Every structure is written in C-alpha cells, then in structure tokens.
Amino acid sequence: MNPPALDLQHLSKRFGATLAVEDVSLSVGVNETVALLGPSGCGKSTVLRCVAGLERPDAGRVFVGGRDVTALPPEARHVGLVFQDYALFPHLNVLGNVAYGPRIRGASRAEAEKRAREALALVGLEGLAGRRTTELSGGQAQRVALARAVATGSPLLLLDEPLSNLDEQLRARLRSDLRALFARVGAGVLLVTHDQREALAVASRVAVMRAGRIVQVGGAAAVFARPATAWVASFLGHTNVLPGLNGCAHLVPEDAVRLGEGDSLPVTARRTTDTGAEVTAQHPLGPLTLHLSAREAAGIQGDTLRLTLDLARILTLPDDRERA
C-alpha cells in the first residue's frame, strides 16, 4: 500500500505565549483532497506553513509521501504551494512562472517548459504562455498559480485560501473547476479555507479546526449533515442551533420542519429575499429561522405560521459554543 501524500502526527506550534496549533494529526491520501476548514485565527494556515517548511513545529512530525520532512527546508520537501495572493513573479511571463518550479528542482530548461505547457493545458491556459502576469485577470492568475504548483510534479499540493481574492461569482464558478482539476492531477491536496461552500464543493474530506485543534474530521457531506457539536454546527452555517438542557443544544435542520400543519406559532421577524422570505417563528424549543419559497411565504396567515417538527430529525449536540 502506498503511504499517504501527507501524514501529520501530533503537530504543535507556539508563538510566544500563544499556542497556535495543538496536537494536530491529519492525513491526506494519494489523489485525495482534504479541506482544513475553520474561522480566521484558528491556526489552519500555521498548519499549512509547518507542512510547507515555512514554520518549524515545536512538536510533532510531518511526513510527505512517507518521507519524514520535519527538519527539511521548504525546497527539499517536494510540495507544491499556492499562496493566497498567488505570489507570481512579475518579471517572468506565464510560461516562465509555471516553469520556475521544475527548474529549481533540477529539470532542464526544455523539460521544465514541457511540464509547464502541460500544466497550463490542464488549467485551460495553454494560449496564455507568453502573456505577462500583470495582464492577467484574477481568475487567470489563480489558474497560473495552480499550474505552477502542478508543474512541479509534487505528490502534495498545499493551497492557502486560493479563491479568497476573487469575487463571489468567479469563486462559485471555479469551485467545480478545482474539484475536476484535482481529480486529473493525481496528487494529494490540502486546502486551507474559511469558506464552508468551498470546502463542501472541492474536498472529499473535511477537518474542522477551532482554536488550534481539529474538532471533527469526516467525509465532507457527512460532516455538514451531522456536525459533532453545537459550535461546529453554527460555524458550518446551520441556522437553528437552539440551547437545550444539561449542556446540550438542539440542531433543527430545515427538513425537520413541516409547514401548514400543527401549531400556529407567532412570526416575530420577516425579511423578503430573492427566492421568497426568511421568517423567524417562536417555537417552544426556541426561535426558528426558516427560508420560505414565495409560495410558502404566501401561506403565512397574518402574523402566525403553522408548523410541526419531525422530532426524529432533530439532533442533540454538546453545546460548546461558550468555550474559548
């Protein structure tokens, strides 16, 4: 059996009095994309920098393709890195940027340019090889940065918030492109992001990080459907995470709500949206925020809404939202 593209074992990193990363263990398989997902400041970029060799961990080991690279400099780790700002070289054209990685790893000029053209074709930019990087759009620059990482032939690609500098419309279009690209490349991919939609669209597995620790790992769809705690549920965008008893919370997914039957509940807030309305109804469990279609919104009688909950679909979770 081949070793994983990345194996992190009990990684910790401190900056002065701040423990940025605490006992993080995570693996990324060959040809697998894992999203390290968490809010700003949780330590996810520090994990990536430790993998890349840009930071030295205080404890733990980093294995890339089965090779212990913990003490090696960045250039000896054989990883491809895409920075948040892409870090393209303005004095080189697109082809020169993409060929740079293979060149510094010992490839001849002809071999480096061959790999660069193959990588540009993979991201759909083979026609821009001679263009200056200052003439690229945001989406094109992002693809050039990806091609530069791919051209190295590295078994592991590291991406730090790769879509964060793009507008939402372009980000939405590139999410599906990234998943298709990673499937063709055949490398392991560690994607650092704070964007839940990006993680769900691109990654096969998700590791949710909070305050320096990984708090849940699993298949992307499974983590979103069954968060482990109330904090994870809230961070992943679940609207109705209601306080319960004995340190628990109740997660009410929208498919647990049946409209037009059951009790009439007072509607305390209502906002028109592009697709209908967002309303808040006062339920005995707590205030429920619901996204209604135009047809459903038209069914609201005055200031009340009839609904019932499918109790079997409600999740009871540890309520850890107050923990620092």
HUSULBEL-V394940 format. One record per pair of residues at least 6 apart in sequence whose ideal C-beta (glycine too) atoms are under 7 Angstrom apart, sorted by the first residue. I is the first residue (numbers start at 1). J is the second residue. If there is no record, write none. Layout:
# HUSULBEL-V394940
i = {I;I}
j = {J;J}
This chain:
# HUSULBEL-V394940
i = {2;3;3;4;4;4;4;4;5;5;5;5;5;5;5;5;5;6;6;6;6;6;6;6;7;7;8;8;8;8;8;9;9;9;10;10;10;10;11;11;11;11;11;11;12;12;12;12;12;12;12;13;13;13;13;13;13;13;14;14;19;20;20;20;21;21;21;21;22;22;23;24;24;24;26;26;28;28;28;28;28;29;30;31;31;32;32;32;33;33;33;33;33;33;34;34;34;34;35;35;35;35;35;35;36;36;36;36;36;36;36;37;37;37;37;37;37;37;38;38;38;38;38;39;39;40;42;42;42;42;43;43;44;44;45;45;46;48;48;48;48;49;50;50;51;51;51;51;52;52;52;52;52;53;53;53;53;54;57;61;61;62;62;63;64;64;64;64;64;65;69;75;78;78;79;79;79;80;80;80;80;80;80;80;81;81;82;82;82;82;82;82;83;84;84;84;84;85;86;86;86;88;88;88;88;88;89;89;90;90;92;93;93;93;94;94;94;94;94;94;95;95;95;95;97;97;97;98;98;98;98;98;98;98;99;99;99;99;100;101;101;101;102;102;102;102;102;103;105;107;115;115;116;117;117;119;119;119;120;120;120;122;122;122;122;123;123;123;123;124;125;125;125;125;128;133;133;136;138;138;138;139;139;139;142;142;142;142;146;149;150;154;155;155;156;156;157;157;158;159;159;159;160;161;161;163;163;163;166;175;175;175;176;178;179;179;182;191;191;193;196;196;199;199;200;200;203;204;204;205;205;205;205;206;206;206;207;207;208;208;208;208;208;209;210;211;215;215;215;216;216;216;216;224;226;227;227;227;227;229;229;229;230;230;230;230;230;230;230;231;231;233;233;233;234;234;238;239;240;240;240;240;241;241;242;242;242;242;242;243;243;243;244;244;244;247;247;248;248;248;248;249;249;250;250;250;251;251;251;252;252;252;253;254;254;255;256;256;256;256;257;257;257;258;258;258;259;259;259;260;260;261;261;262;262;262;263;263;264;264;265;265;265;265;265;265;266;266;266;266;267;267;267;267;267;267;267;268;268;268;269;269;270;270;271;271;275;276;276;276;276;276;277;277;278;278;279;279;279;280;280;280;281;281;281;281}
j = {30;65;66;27;28;29;30;188;28;29;30;64;65;155;156;187;188;27;28;51;64;156;188;190;27;63;24;25;26;60;62;25;60;61;23;25;59;60;21;24;47;50;57;60;21;22;23;57;58;59;60;20;21;46;50;55;57;58;20;58;212;43;46;212;43;46;47;212;212;213;213;47;213;214;207;214;34;156;188;189;190;188;188;186;188;188;204;205;182;189;191;202;203;204;190;203;205;207;191;193;199;202;203;206;44;47;190;191;192;207;209;193;196;199;206;207;208;209;44;194;208;209;210;194;235;194;209;210;211;212;209;212;192;209;160;192;55;158;160;190;192;55;57;62;62;79;158;190;74;77;79;81;158;72;73;74;77;74;70;68;70;69;70;69;77;78;79;155;156;155;77;104;154;155;154;156;158;101;149;150;152;154;157;158;149;158;145;146;149;159;160;162;160;160;161;164;165;165;141;142;145;97;133;141;144;145;97;100;133;134;100;130;131;132;125;128;129;131;133;144;113;116;129;130;133;144;148;116;119;120;144;147;148;151;112;113;116;151;148;148;151;152;111;112;115;151;152;112;152;115;151;153;151;126;129;147;150;151;126;129;147;147;150;181;184;143;146;147;181;143;140;143;144;147;140;141;144;144;165;166;170;166;170;174;162;163;166;174;181;157;185;187;187;188;187;188;187;189;190;189;191;192;192;192;193;171;174;198;174;198;201;202;201;202;201;202;189;202;203;199;236;237;206;220;220;224;220;219;220;217;218;219;220;218;220;223;214;217;214;215;216;223;232;215;231;324;228;229;232;223;227;228;232;236;315;233;236;238;317;317;318;320;241;249;317;318;319;320;321;320;321;241;251;317;241;321;251;289;251;252;288;289;249;251;249;250;252;285;286;249;286;319;250;316;319;318;319;316;317;318;319;317;319;285;314;316;314;315;317;288;309;314;313;290;291;313;309;310;313;314;290;307;309;307;308;310;296;306;307;299;306;306;308;306;307;308;306;308;304;306;281;282;283;304;305;307;281;282;303;304;279;280;281;300;303;304;305;280;282;287;279;280;277;279;277;278;293;292;293;294;296;297;292;297;289;291;290;292;305;287;288;289;288;290;305;307}
